[in-house]
Amino acid sequence: MTDKYQEYKAYLEKTLSKKRFQHSLYVADEALKLARRFGADEEKCYIAGLLHDICKEISYDDQRELMSRSQFEISETELNAQKTYHGIAASVFINEEFGITDPEVLSAIRYHTVAKGGMSLIEKILYMADLISFDRVYKDVDYIRACTYEDIDRGMYEAMKFSVNYSVTHMRTIPKSTLDAYNEYTLIEIKRLADEN
């Protein structure tokens, strides 16, 4: 899983800070582990993990310029939240610069910051890999990591709960796609708990 992607890694190492580059490698490794755990396409998950933050450190103006060519719908809430730009911008950038056309990889990268309802397995894997990669050290990371490896939908529920709570406590707006995902995985978790009783 390594030699094939030297072009991508070389570009990331040249353009990202050392910390962001290392994070990208960790997320790629985590996505690969999750792909193996849940039977997803390993190559797609690894590439998505590697490239998800490729536009994170360019200017917001440059990110927005890339977003103007996105094939994905962009909500008004996202346009008013610069921290969500880089995923949308990255999906455009890797298509134009590296010729990556796989819709699952592009969509996983586009939604890795905000999630959405009806996510594919690869989209869920990238979302969770970014949240639980080796370098993450926030308070509940070990618990969320354990939930994810037990059942990825349970991991998504914990992740969406974490995300919504973070946005509320930091006075950030929440895109509709995030709320759609929160509602979906909350209902799945309610059903799981009911089935256990």
N, CA, C and O of each residue as an XYZ file, in Angstrom:
788
protein
N       0.810     -1.224      0.000
C       0.000      0.000      0.000
C       0.844      1.275      0.000
O       0.303      2.364      0.193
N       2.135      1.166     -0.208
C       2.954      2.370     -0.037
C       3.577      2.884     -1.333
O       3.345      4.029     -1.721
N       4.374      2.036     -2.008
C       5.158      2.511     -3.152
C       4.298      3.146     -4.241
O       4.715      4.104     -4.893
N       3.115      2.613     -4.428
C       2.218      3.062     -5.487
C       1.821      4.525     -5.333
O       1.456      5.177     -6.311
N       1.892      5.040     -4.114
C       1.355      6.371     -3.832
C       2.428      7.410     -3.527
O       2.160      8.419     -2.874
N       3.652      7.154     -4.005
C       4.751      8.077     -3.724
C       4.511      9.469     -4.303
O       4.904     10.468     -3.701
N       3.866      9.537     -5.470
C       3.574     10.845     -6.080
C       2.689     11.680     -5.152
O       2.951     12.862     -4.930
N       1.650     11.060     -4.618
C       0.748     11.767     -3.707
C       1.480     12.179     -2.428
O       1.356     13.310     -1.958
N       2.240     11.241     -1.883
C       2.947     11.527     -0.628
C       3.983     12.632     -0.813
O       4.143     13.495      0.051
N       4.681     12.600     -1.939
C       5.678     13.636     -2.209
C       5.022     15.004     -2.310
O       5.554     15.995     -1.811
N       3.867     15.052     -2.954
C       3.157     16.329     -3.071
C       2.712     16.817     -1.693
O       2.882     17.991     -1.365
N       2.146     15.922     -0.890
C       1.681     16.293      0.448
C       2.838     16.765      1.319
O       2.720     17.760      2.034
N       3.954     16.048      1.256
C       5.105     16.413      2.092
C       5.644     17.790      1.710
O       6.122     18.541      2.561
N       5.561     18.107      0.430
C       6.070     19.391     -0.068
C       5.139     20.554      0.281
O       5.603     21.672      0.506
N       3.830     20.298      0.328
C       2.857     21.400      0.446
C       2.198     21.529      1.816
O       1.621     22.573      2.119
N       2.269     20.499      2.644
C       1.636     20.555      3.962
C       2.676     20.742      5.065
O       3.852     20.424      4.891
N       2.219     21.262      6.197
C       3.087     21.307      7.372
C       3.433     19.872      7.782
O       2.743     18.923      7.411
N       4.497     19.738      8.541
C       4.924     18.407      8.981
C       3.808     17.700      9.758
O       3.572     16.506      9.573
N       3.135     18.446     10.619
C       2.059     17.861     11.432
C       0.883     17.410     10.560
O       0.330     16.332     10.780
N       0.501     18.220      9.581
C      -0.623     17.873      8.709
C      -0.262     16.703      7.798
O      -1.094     15.838      7.526
N       0.978     16.685      7.332
C       1.429     15.563      6.498
C       1.370     14.264      7.296
O       0.887     13.245      6.803
N       1.870     14.309      8.541
C       1.841     13.106      9.383
C       0.406     12.674      9.657
O       0.102     11.481      9.650
N      -0.474     13.639      9.897
C      -1.885     13.329     10.108
C      -2.469     12.610      8.885
O      -3.223     11.648      9.028
N      -2.122     13.076      7.702
C      -2.631     12.458      6.467
C      -2.189     11.000      6.363
O      -2.969     10.138      5.958
N      -0.926     10.726      6.732
C      -0.445      9.345      6.725
C      -1.186      8.494      7.751
O      -1.535      7.345      7.478
N      -1.422      9.062      8.929
C      -2.145      8.321      9.971
C      -3.583      8.017      9.549
O      -4.089      6.920      9.786
N      -4.229      8.989      8.927
C      -5.619      8.775      8.495
C      -5.672      7.716      7.396
O      -6.575      6.880      7.386
N      -4.714      7.746      6.473
C      -4.655      6.722      5.426
C      -4.485      5.331      6.044
O      -5.141      4.377      5.625
N      -3.608      5.222      7.034
C      -3.393      3.934      7.707
C      -4.653      3.472      8.435
O      -5.010      2.295      8.391
N      -5.321      4.411      9.104
C      -6.549      4.079      9.830
C      -7.653      3.657      8.861
O      -8.388      2.704      9.120
N      -7.760      4.376      7.744
C      -8.778      4.032      6.736
C      -8.528      2.636      6.176
O      -9.471      1.886      5.924
N      -7.266      2.293      5.983
C      -6.914      0.957      5.498
C      -7.314     -0.111      6.518
O      -7.864     -1.148      6.146
N      -7.045      0.134      7.788
C      -7.435     -0.819      8.840
C      -8.953     -0.997      8.882
O      -9.452     -2.115      9.006
N      -9.675      0.111      8.778
C     -11.139      0.030      8.805
C     -11.670     -0.669      7.554
O     -12.650     -1.410      7.632
N     -11.037     -0.443      6.407
C     -11.440     -1.127      5.175
C     -11.298     -2.632      5.346
O     -12.170     -3.398      4.936
N     -10.187     -3.053      5.959
C      -9.977     -4.483      6.193
C     -10.969     -5.040      7.225
O     -11.431     -6.175      7.109
N     -11.279     -4.230      8.220
C     -12.222     -4.674      9.256
C     -13.627     -4.853      8.695
O     -14.333     -5.783      9.083
N     -14.042     -3.966      7.780
C     -15.435     -3.985      7.324
C     -15.605     -4.403      5.858
O     -16.709     -4.336      5.317
N     -14.521     -4.831      5.222
C     -14.637     -5.367      3.869
C     -14.856     -4.336      2.781
O     -15.523     -4.621      1.787
N     -14.311     -3.154      2.948
C     -14.421     -2.101      1.933
C     -13.222     -2.158      0.992
O     -12.257     -2.877      1.250
N     -13.286     -1.404     -0.086
C     -12.198     -1.347     -1.054
C     -10.980     -0.671     -0.404
O     -11.025      0.510     -0.062
N      -9.907     -1.429     -0.241
C      -8.746     -0.931      0.499
C      -8.065      0.230     -0.224
O      -7.658      1.205      0.409
N      -7.944      0.129     -1.519
C      -7.257      1.170     -2.277
C      -8.018      2.492     -2.217
O      -7.419      3.546     -2.006
N      -9.321      2.437     -2.400
C     -10.124      3.664     -2.351
C     -10.046      4.315     -0.973
O      -9.913      5.534     -0.862
N     -10.127      3.506      0.065
C     -10.084      4.051      1.424
C      -8.719      4.667      1.716
O      -8.636      5.730      2.331
N      -7.649      4.002      1.276
C      -6.306      4.503      1.532
C      -6.077      5.836      0.811
O      -5.554      6.783      1.398
N      -6.473      5.901     -0.462
C      -6.301      7.142     -1.231
C      -7.103      8.279     -0.605
O      -6.604      9.395     -0.463
N      -8.344      7.989     -0.234
C      -9.185      9.024      0.385
C      -8.553      9.527      1.680
O      -8.534     10.728      1.951
N      -8.035      8.590      2.476
C      -7.377      8.987      3.723
C      -6.137      9.828      3.482
O      -5.897     10.814      4.180
N      -5.364      9.440      2.505
C      -4.126     10.145      2.202
C      -4.384     11.585      1.742
O      -3.666     12.503      2.140
N      -5.403     11.781      0.910
C      -5.599     13.062      0.233
C      -6.687     13.952      0.846
O      -6.953     15.037      0.329
N      -7.310     13.513      1.927
C      -8.494     14.241      2.417
C      -8.201     15.688      2.827
O      -9.069     16.551      2.701
N      -6.992     15.958      3.314
C      -6.642     17.315      3.786
C      -5.686     18.049      2.844
O      -4.990     18.973      3.264
N      -5.651     17.649      1.594
C      -4.674     18.199      0.657
C      -4.816     19.711      0.471
O      -3.846     20.392      0.138
N      -6.027     20.234      0.686
C      -6.263     21.687      0.526
C      -6.414     22.411      1.859
O      -6.777     23.587      1.885
N      -6.145     21.735      2.945
C      -6.395     22.290      4.279
C      -5.584     23.559      4.557
O      -6.049     24.452      5.266
N      -4.372     23.637      3.998
C      -3.488     24.745      4.354
C      -3.317     25.788      3.251
O      -2.459     26.664      3.355
N      -4.126     25.700      2.199
C      -4.127     26.804      1.223
C      -5.122     27.856      1.701
O      -5.931     27.581      2.587
N      -5.072     29.042      1.133
C      -5.922     30.136      1.614
C      -7.400     29.831      1.387
O      -7.760     29.065      0.492
N      -8.249     30.442      2.212
C      -9.692     30.267      2.041
C     -10.152     30.775      0.676
O     -11.071     30.211      0.081
N      -9.523     31.827      0.182
C      -9.876     32.335     -1.149
C      -9.580     31.284     -2.218
O     -10.386     31.069     -3.124
N      -8.429     30.637     -2.108
C      -8.086     29.594     -3.083
C      -8.996     28.374     -2.927
O      -9.371     27.745     -3.916
N      -9.347     28.045     -1.692
C     -10.286     26.944     -1.465
C     -11.637     27.262     -2.103
O     -12.246     26.418     -2.760
N     -12.089     28.498     -1.895
C     -13.399     28.875     -2.435
C     -13.385     28.876     -3.965
O     -14.380     28.522     -4.598
N     -12.267     29.272     -4.550
C     -12.160     29.264     -6.005
C     -12.288     27.833     -6.537
O     -12.965     27.602     -7.538
N     -11.645     26.882     -5.875
C     -11.801     25.481     -6.244
C     -13.250     25.020     -6.055
O     -13.792     24.301     -6.894
N     -13.858     25.432     -4.967
C     -15.247     25.052     -4.686
C     -16.204     25.501     -5.789
O     -17.223     24.855     -6.029
N     -15.881     26.591     -6.449
C     -16.756     27.113     -7.504
C     -16.914     26.128     -8.655
O     -17.843     26.248     -9.454
N     -16.002     25.146     -8.743
C     -16.066     24.141     -9.801
C     -16.527     22.778     -9.276
O     -16.394     21.774     -9.975
N     -17.063     22.732     -8.060
C     -17.454     21.459     -7.463
C     -18.671     20.858     -8.159
O     -19.602     21.563     -8.546
N     -18.635     19.551     -8.303
C     -19.780     18.826     -8.837
C     -20.835     18.573     -7.750
O     -21.955     18.156     -8.046
N     -20.461     18.831     -6.493
C     -21.349     18.553     -5.374
C     -22.130     19.803     -4.972
O     -21.654     20.929     -5.112
N     -23.319     19.575     -4.480
C     -24.116     20.682     -3.946
C     -23.419     21.241     -2.703
O     -22.883     20.490     -1.888
N     -23.436     22.548     -2.575
C     -22.826     23.216     -1.420
C     -23.891     24.087     -0.767
O     -24.479     24.951     -1.418
N     -24.134     23.863      0.501
C     -25.193     24.608      1.181
C     -24.733     26.007      1.567
O     -23.536     26.281      1.657
N     -25.690     26.875      1.791
C     -25.395     28.233      2.244
C     -24.651     28.200      3.585
O     -23.757     29.009      3.832
N     -25.033     27.260      4.437
C     -24.359     27.121      5.735
C     -22.879     26.820      5.556
O     -22.040     27.378      6.264
N     -22.557     25.943      4.617
C     -21.155     25.618      4.361
C     -20.395     26.806      3.769
O     -19.233     27.036      4.104
N     -21.052     27.548      2.898
C     -20.404     28.722      2.300
C     -20.062     29.769      3.357
O     -19.151     30.576      3.170
N     -20.796     29.750      4.461
C     -20.560     30.702      5.545
C     -19.692     30.116      6.659
O     -19.546     30.728      7.718
N     -19.121     28.949      6.427
C     -18.278     28.294      7.441
C     -16.975     27.861      6.771
O     -16.898     26.777      6.193
N     -15.963     28.705      6.850
C     -14.725     28.462      6.111
C     -14.033     27.153      6.484
O     -13.330     26.563      5.663
N     -14.234     26.696      7.729
C     -13.569     25.466      8.157
C     -14.081     24.234      7.405
O     -13.446     23.180      7.436
N     -15.226     24.366      6.730
C     -15.742     23.238      5.954
C     -15.287     23.277      4.497
O     -15.581     22.356      3.735
N     -14.580     24.319      4.105
C     -14.212     24.482      2.701
C     -13.272     23.388      2.186
O     -13.408     22.931      1.051
N     -12.317     22.972      3.029
C     -11.192     22.201      2.486
C     -11.573     20.845      1.914
O     -10.924     20.357      0.988
N     -12.626     20.229      2.460
C     -13.057     18.943      1.912
C     -13.647     19.083      0.514
O     -13.375     18.281     -0.380
N     -14.457     20.119      0.352
C     -15.065     20.380     -0.957
C     -13.971     20.741     -1.961
O     -13.950     20.231     -3.081
N     -13.068     21.624     -1.546
C     -11.977     22.044     -2.419
C     -11.091     20.859     -2.803
O     -10.675     20.743     -3.955
N     -10.804     19.987     -1.848
C      -9.930     18.837     -2.108
C     -10.523     17.904     -3.151
O      -9.796     17.361     -3.982
N     -11.841     17.713     -3.115
C     -12.459     16.805     -4.093
C     -12.311     17.344     -5.511
O     -12.192     16.568     -6.460
N     -12.319     18.666     -5.661
C     -12.097     19.287     -6.966
C     -10.624     19.182     -7.346
O     -10.284     18.818     -8.472
N      -9.756     19.507     -6.391
C      -8.314     19.547     -6.652
C      -7.782     18.190     -7.110
O      -7.056     18.116     -8.101
N      -8.133     17.118     -6.400
C      -7.570     15.811     -6.759
C      -8.110     15.313     -8.096
O      -7.448     14.549     -8.798
N      -9.313     15.751     -8.438
C      -9.856     15.415     -9.752
C      -9.080     16.127    -10.854
O      -8.719     15.519    -11.861
N      -8.826     17.416    -10.657
C      -8.164     18.221    -11.685
C      -6.655     17.975    -11.751
O      -6.084     17.940    -12.841
N      -6.011     17.805    -10.603
C      -4.552     17.689    -10.567
C      -4.047     16.254    -10.716
O      -3.009     16.022    -11.336
N      -4.768     15.306    -10.157
C      -4.318     13.916    -10.177
C      -5.178     13.023    -11.069
O      -4.882     11.840    -11.235
N      -6.233     13.582    -11.637
C      -7.095     12.794    -12.523
C      -7.908     11.731    -11.810
O      -8.322     10.747    -12.421
N      -8.140     11.926    -10.508
C      -8.946     10.960     -9.747
C     -10.423     11.224    -10.041
O     -10.934     12.313     -9.783
N     -11.093     10.216    -10.580
C     -12.488     10.389    -11.000
C     -13.455      9.501    -10.228
O     -14.669      9.615    -10.397
N     -12.929      8.616     -9.380
C     -13.806      7.679     -8.678
C     -14.813      8.439     -7.816
O     -14.414      9.172     -6.911
N     -16.110      8.277     -8.081
C     -17.103      9.071     -7.353
C     -17.127      8.801     -5.849
O     -17.436      9.698     -5.064
N     -16.801      7.561     -5.441
C     -16.802      7.258     -4.001
C     -15.663      7.964     -3.284
O     -15.844      8.469     -2.176
N     -14.497      8.004     -3.903
C     -13.348      8.685     -3.299
C     -13.617     10.180     -3.233
O     -13.382     10.813     -2.203
N     -14.110     10.746     -4.332
C     -14.387     12.183     -4.362
C     -15.441     12.562     -3.331
O     -15.305     13.572     -2.640
N     -16.487     11.756     -3.229
C     -17.556     12.062     -2.277
C     -17.093     11.891     -0.828
O     -17.453     12.684      0.042
N     -16.296     10.855     -0.577
C     -15.783     10.645      0.785
C     -14.966     11.850      1.238
O     -15.098     12.306      2.374
N     -14.127     12.359      0.348
C     -13.303     13.518      0.687
C     -14.170     14.764      0.829
O     -13.960     15.566      1.738
N     -15.136     14.930     -0.057
C     -16.008     16.105      0.011
C     -16.758     16.182      1.347
O     -16.912     17.261      1.918
N     -17.226     15.019      1.838
C     -18.065     15.022      3.043
C     -17.314     14.649      4.323
O     -17.948     14.405      5.350
N     -15.984     14.599      4.286
C     -15.275     14.107      5.476
C     -15.328     15.068      6.661
O     -15.015     14.673      7.784
N     -15.715     16.312      6.434
C     -15.834     17.248      7.565
C     -17.268     17.385      8.068
O     -17.484     17.693      9.240
N     -18.245     17.160      7.198
C     -19.636     17.463      7.572
C     -20.545     16.241      7.618
O     -21.614     16.292      8.226
N     -20.134     15.143      6.984
C     -20.975     13.941      6.869
C     -22.253     14.256      6.096
O     -22.448     15.379      5.630
N     -23.115     13.256      5.967
C     -24.398     13.433      5.275
C     -25.251     12.207      5.546
O     -24.756     11.203      6.057
N     -26.520     12.282      5.209
C     -27.375     11.109      5.292
C     -27.027     10.127      4.190
O     -26.565     10.526      3.121
N     -27.246      8.847      4.444
C     -27.050      7.831      3.417
C     -25.623      7.655      2.951
O     -25.379      7.448      1.763
N     -24.680      7.733      3.866
C     -23.263      7.609      3.489
C     -22.925      6.179      3.069
O     -23.452      5.209      3.615
N     -22.022      6.077      2.073
C     -21.503      4.765      1.675
C     -20.515      4.288      2.733
O     -20.107      5.053      3.607
N     -20.139      3.017      2.644
C     -19.170      2.473      3.598
C     -17.845      3.230      3.517
O     -17.232      3.518      4.545
N     -17.405      3.550      2.311
C     -16.131      4.273      2.148
C     -16.234      5.671      2.745
O     -15.280      6.142      3.363
N     -17.363      6.341      2.575
C     -17.562      7.666      3.178
C     -17.521      7.581      4.697
O     -16.919      8.431      5.354
N     -18.153      6.567      5.248
C     -18.133      6.390      6.705
C     -16.722      6.093      7.198
O     -16.291      6.612      8.228
N     -16.010      5.253      6.455
C     -14.650      4.895      6.863
C     -13.747      6.120      6.893
O     -12.994      6.301      7.850
N     -13.806      6.961      5.873
C     -12.951      8.156      5.901
C     -13.354      9.090      7.034
O     -12.493      9.632      7.727
N     -14.648      9.280      7.226
C     -15.107     10.175      8.298
C     -14.559      9.693      9.643
O     -14.036     10.483     10.430
N     -14.686      8.392      9.895
C     -14.235      7.860     11.174
C     -12.706      7.813     11.266
O     -12.145      8.087     12.327
N     -12.033      7.471     10.171
C     -10.563      7.416     10.196
C      -9.979      8.771     10.567
O      -9.001      8.847     11.311
N     -10.571      9.831     10.054
C     -10.103     11.182     10.372
C     -10.302     11.499     11.856
O      -9.501     12.209     12.464
N     -11.367     10.968     12.420
C     -11.709     11.273     13.816
C     -10.933     10.422     14.824
O     -10.690     10.859     15.949
N     -10.546      9.212     14.424
C      -9.932      8.297     15.403
C      -8.503      7.898     15.034
O      -7.968      6.946     15.602
N      -7.882      8.600     14.103
C      -6.522      8.244     13.694
C      -5.563      8.304     14.893
O      -5.869      8.899     15.926
N      -4.414      7.680     14.725
C      -3.446      7.490     15.812
C      -3.084      8.790     16.533
O      -2.834      8.787     17.738
N      -3.058      9.903     15.790
C      -2.624     11.174     16.371
C      -3.711     11.894     17.156
O      -3.433     12.911     17.792
N      -4.935     11.395     17.128
C      -6.028     12.061     17.842
C      -5.943     11.748     19.334
O      -5.747     10.598     19.724
N      -6.093     12.789     20.168
C      -5.907     12.601     21.613
C      -7.017     13.251     22.457
O      -6.839     13.435     23.661
N      -8.140     13.595     21.850
C      -9.217     14.238     22.625
C      -9.820     13.251     23.629
O      -9.564     12.049     23.562
N     -10.604     13.761     24.536
C     -11.060     13.036     25.719
C     -11.697     11.666     25.437
O     -11.346     10.686     26.095
N     -12.611     11.579     24.488
C     -13.354     10.332     24.278
C     -12.856      9.505     23.099
O     -13.562      8.610     22.635
N     -11.664      9.786     22.613
C     -11.217      9.121     21.385
C     -11.118      7.607     21.532
O     -11.470      6.879     20.604
N     -10.651      7.123     22.668
C     -10.520      5.666     22.835
C     -11.885      4.987     22.807
O     -12.042      3.915     22.224
N     -12.862      5.615     23.438
C     -14.222      5.065     23.439
C     -14.803      5.061     22.018
O     -15.369      4.059     21.581
N     -14.662      6.177     21.305
C     -15.203      6.264     19.946
C     -14.478      5.274     19.032
O     -15.098      4.665     18.161
N     -13.175      5.113     19.229
C     -12.400      4.147     18.448
C     -12.928      2.722     18.686
O     -13.109      1.957     17.739
N     -13.168      2.381     19.944
C     -13.667      1.039     20.273
C     -15.053      0.806     19.676
O     -15.326     -0.265     19.133
N     -15.925      1.805     19.776
C     -17.268      1.694     19.192
C     -17.197      1.482     17.687
O     -17.950      0.687     17.125
N     -16.288      2.198     17.043
C     -16.155      2.137     15.584
C     -15.733      0.746     15.130
O     -16.288      0.213     14.169
N     -14.760      0.158     15.808
C     -14.286     -1.170     15.400
C     -15.301     -2.262     15.727
O     -15.288     -3.332     15.119
N     -16.169     -1.991     16.679
C     -17.241     -2.939     16.996
C     -18.319     -2.887     15.906
O     -18.777     -3.922     15.422
N     -18.715     -1.666     15.530
C     -19.813     -1.470     14.562
C     -19.655     -0.056     14.009
O     -19.751      0.917     14.756
N     -19.416      0.061     12.715
C     -19.122      1.385     12.162
C     -20.284      2.351     12.303
O     -20.071      3.556     12.439
N     -21.512      1.842     12.273
C     -22.659      2.733     12.458
C     -22.736      3.241     13.896
O     -23.168      4.367     14.143
N     -22.318      2.411     14.828
C     -22.258      2.876     16.209
C     -21.176      3.943     16.360
O     -21.352      4.927     17.078
N     -20.060      3.732     15.674
C     -19.010      4.755     15.658
C     -19.517      6.058     15.062
O     -19.220      7.138     15.572
N     -20.283      5.954     13.981
C     -20.842      7.153     13.350
C     -21.795      7.873     14.301
O     -21.805      9.103     14.352
N     -22.585      7.129     15.044
C     -23.490      7.763     16.021
C     -22.682      8.555     17.050
O     -22.992      9.713     17.330
N     -21.652      7.929     17.609
C     -20.830      8.619     18.604
C     -20.131      9.824     17.977
O     -19.990     10.868     18.614
N     -19.697      9.675     16.735
C     -19.019     10.770     16.033
C     -19.961     11.939     15.777
O     -19.583     13.097     15.958
N     -21.186     11.639     15.358
C     -22.141     12.706     15.067
C     -22.562     13.408     16.360
O     -22.744     14.625     16.380
N     -22.711     12.648     17.421
C     -23.032     13.239     18.726
C     -21.901     14.183     19.156
O     -22.148     15.294     19.624
N     -20.674     13.723     18.989
C     -19.489     14.520     19.306
C     -19.451     15.792     18.459
O     -19.202     16.880     18.978
N     -19.697     15.653     17.158
C     -19.626     16.777     16.223
C     -20.684     17.835     16.525
O     -20.389     19.029     16.574
N     -21.916     17.381     16.725
C     -23.006     18.327     17.000
C     -22.757     19.046     18.317
O     -22.939     20.260     18.407
N     -22.341     18.303     19.338
C     -22.049     18.908     20.637
C     -20.918     19.929     20.530
O     -20.984     21.001     21.131
N     -19.881     19.593     19.764
C     -18.748     20.508     19.576
C     -19.216     21.801     18.902
O     -18.841     22.898     19.315
N     -20.036     21.657     17.865
C     -20.524     22.840     17.147
C     -21.377     23.728     18.051
O     -21.259     24.952     18.015
N     -22.229     23.112     18.853
C     -23.101     23.877     19.750
C     -22.276     24.611     20.800
O     -22.503     25.794     21.053
N     -21.315     23.914     21.415
C     -20.542     24.537     22.495
C     -19.552     25.585     21.976
O     -19.107     26.444     22.736
N     -19.206     25.517     20.683
C     -18.278     26.502     20.110
C     -18.986     27.519     19.210
O     -18.348     28.213     18.419
N     -20.310     27.595     19.343
C     -21.129     28.550     18.606
C     -20.852     28.491     17.093
O     -20.597     29.509     16.449
N     -20.910     27.267     16.552
C     -20.742     27.078     15.116
C     -22.055     26.610     14.495
O     -22.830     25.884     15.119
N     -22.286     27.029     13.284
C     -23.477     26.568     12.581
C     -23.305     25.095     12.202
O     -22.187     24.582     12.135
N     -24.430     24.431     11.959
C     -24.409     23.005     11.620
C     -25.096     22.818     10.269
O     -26.282     23.123     10.143
N     -24.384     22.325      9.260
C     -25.013     22.108      7.949
C     -26.134     21.077      8.038
O     -26.113     20.195      8.896
N     -27.096     21.197      7.156
C     -28.212     20.251      7.124
C     -27.715     18.827      6.919
O     -28.273     17.890      7.490
N     -26.674     18.654      6.112
C     -26.167     17.299      5.860
C     -25.687     16.645      7.155
O     -25.846     15.438      7.342
N     -25.097     17.447      8.051
C     -24.641     16.923      9.342
C     -25.827     16.503     10.200
O     -25.801     15.451     10.839
N     -26.856     17.326     10.210
C     -28.054     16.989     10.983
C     -28.752     15.756     10.407
O     -29.283     14.935     11.154
N     -28.748     15.631      9.085
C     -29.315     14.430      8.456
C     -28.571     13.184      8.930
O     -29.186     12.169      9.258
N     -27.234     13.274      8.964
C     -26.431     12.145      9.428
C     -26.684     11.874     10.912
O     -26.828     10.722     11.321
N     -26.737     12.936     11.714
C     -26.995     12.771     13.147
C     -28.328     12.047     13.371
O     -28.402     11.101     14.155
N     -29.371     12.496     12.685
C     -30.685     11.869     12.847
C     -30.667     10.411     12.404
O     -31.237      9.547     13.070
N     -30.012     10.142     11.279
C     -29.964      8.767     10.758
C     -29.282      7.823     11.741
O     -29.812      6.755     12.045
N     -28.108      8.211     12.240
C     -27.358      7.303     13.117
C     -27.944      7.254     14.526
O     -27.764      6.268     15.241
N     -28.640      8.308     14.924
C     -29.351      8.256     16.202
C     -30.480      7.235     16.140
O     -30.670      6.460     17.077
N     -31.226      7.232     15.044
C     -32.305      6.245     14.882
C     -31.746      4.821     14.830
O     -32.341      3.898     15.386
N     -30.609      4.646     14.164
C     -29.967      3.322     14.122
C     -29.558      2.894     15.527
O     -29.722      1.730     15.893
N     -29.026      3.830     16.321
C     -28.599      3.512     17.682
C     -29.803      3.210     18.574
O     -29.748      2.301     19.402
N     -30.875      3.959     18.411
C     -32.109      3.680     19.185
C     -32.607      2.264     18.901
O     -32.995      1.538     19.817
N     -32.592      1.877     17.615
C     -33.041      0.528     17.225
C     -32.108     -0.524     17.794
O     -32.569     -1.562     18.270
N     -30.792     -0.277     17.756
C     -29.833     -1.244     18.297
C     -30.064     -1.490     19.782
O     -30.042     -2.628     20.249
N     -30.289     -0.386     20.524
C     -30.531     -0.508     21.969
C     -31.842     -1.246     22.257
O     -31.931     -2.055     23.180
N     -32.867     -0.939     21.429
C     -34.173     -1.613     21.613
C     -34.045     -3.114     21.344
O     -34.652     -3.931     22.035
N     -33.250     -3.463     20.333
C     -33.079     -4.887     19.992
C     -32.318     -5.642     21.075
O     -32.491     -6.850     21.236
N     -31.473     -4.924     21.817
C     -30.699     -5.558     22.897
C     -31.561     -5.853     24.115
O     -31.236     -6.723     24.923
N     -32.681     -5.109     24.242
C     -33.541     -5.255     25.430
C     -34.729     -6.167     25.161
O     -35.547     -6.395     26.052
